[in-house]
């Protein structure tokens, strides 16, 4: 063999040896990691075992308590439903009371309207009757002799007398006032002038 061939053979042997060493190192590391992992799992399982028992007992206790919780929830729902039903009954009763009150008020309003209508008719009839009486009495005073009518008006209140004289024809009223005393005729004239002055001119 030449020297070159010997050097190549030595290099190949060294590379194979290095590769085998690396593979061996990986295997040792893998075995060590596996041991550590398994030991950790064993330790964890030993430490967690009591907790699993505790969890199981807790789960069992919760399962035993759950029906009570459901019964309490159902009871609360039933109580709330009962309160709602009672509240609805109260509201319905109030609505019925309000409806009855509204009906009573409507009936009272109808009676008041009828009474007001009747009162207006009565007042209207009374006013018509009074107007008829005043018209008839005015006609009587106007058809009397002026001296006789003047004597009656002399005894009347000036405002009352002015009311009759103001309804008469001007010539009849003038003849009656001519038969009065100047003082009475003046008082009645002031009343008549005051009534006419209250009439707007525009």
Order of alpha helices (4+ residues) and beta strands (2+ residues): alpha-alpha-alpha-alpha-alpha
